[in-house]
Amino acid sequence: MEKLFKIKVDCAHCALKMEAAARKTPGIKEAEVSFMALKMRLVFKDNADPAAVVAEVRQNCQKAVPDSDIIL
């Protein structure tokens, strides 16, 4: 399953930090962040609960970049 989210991030380096944080989250198969488009694409593992995984991705991204956000 794949989902696309709008994100709030200030710089390209911070977008890379968000992407790395998302990729490390259990339940994520692939993560890609586009700073220019302000979008995040997440591909979930087959057995993952997308709602729970997105909540964890959001927390991990905010730890990595405190003033970032994933708009649900």
C-alpha positions in Angstrom: 0.0 0.0 0.0 1.2 3.5 -0.9 0.1 6.9 0.4 1.1 10.4 -0.4 1.2 13.2 2.3 1.8 16.9 2.3 4.6 18.0 4.6 5.8 21.2 6.2 9.6 21.5 6.2 11.9 24.5 5.9 14.9 23.3 4.0 16.2 20.4 1.8 18.5 19.1 4.5 15.6 18.9 6.9 13.6 17.0 4.2 16.4 14.5 4.0 16.4 14.0 7.8 12.6 13.4 7.6 13.1 10.9 4.9 15.7 9.0 6.9 13.5 9.0 10.0 10.6 7.7 8.0 12.7 4.9 6.5 13.8 3.7 9.9 10.2 3.4 11.1 9.0 -0.2 11.5 6.3 -1.0 8.9 7.7 1.2 6.2 9.0 -0.5 3.1 10.0 2.7 1.2 9.9 6.5 2.0 10.6 9.4 -0.3 10.4 13.1 0.5 10.4 15.8 -2.1 11.4 19.2 -0.7 10.4 21.0 -3.9 6.9 19.5 -4.0 6.6 19.4 -0.1 5.3 15.8 -0.3 6.2 12.5 1.3 5.5 9.2 -0.3 5.3 6.2 2.0 5.0 2.5 1.0 3.9 0.3 3.8 4.9 -3.3 4.4 2.1 -5.8 3.7 1.4 -6.6 7.4 1.5 -3.0 8.6 -1.4 -1.0 10.0 -1.1 2.3 7.9 -2.7 4.5 10.5 -0.5 3.3 13.4 2.7 3.5 11.2 1.9 7.0 10.0 1.5 8.2 13.6 4.9 6.7 14.4 6.5 8.2 11.3 5.1 11.6 12.3 6.6 11.3 15.8 10.0 10.2 14.4 10.1 13.0 11.9 9.3 15.6 14.5 12.1 14.2 16.7 14.5 14.5 13.8 13.2 17.9 12.7 11.2 19.6 15.5 9.5 22.3 13.4 8.4 19.8 10.6 5.0 18.2 10.2 3.1 15.7 8.1 -0.3 17.0 7.2 -2.8 14.2 7.6 
